[in-house]
Amino acid sequence: MITLEFWREGHLLTHPEHAGTVFVAKLPAAEFAGILEETVTILGDGEGAPVT
C-alpha cells in the first residue's frame, strides 16, 4: 500500500479540495516489488543494484 498527500503549492492552488486529503493506492505485492526494482535501477548506476 502506498499513501501520499499533495503538498506542492501549485497543485493545491488549482485543487484546494486536495489539501489535507490522503490518497491510498493498493497494489499486488509482485507489482509493487517490480516498481521498487525499477526504481533502484533508475536511481542506481544503471547496473541494477541487487534488491535484498
C-alpha positions, 0 to 999 in steps of 0.5 A: 500500500502506498499513501501520499498527500499533495503538498506542492503549492501549485497543485493545491492552488488549482485543487484546494479540495486536495489539501489535507486529503490522503490518497491510498493506492493498493497494489499486488505485492509482485507489482509493487516489488517490480516498481521498487526494482525499477526504481533502484535501477533508475536511481542506481548506476544503471547496473541494477543494484541487487534488491535484498 
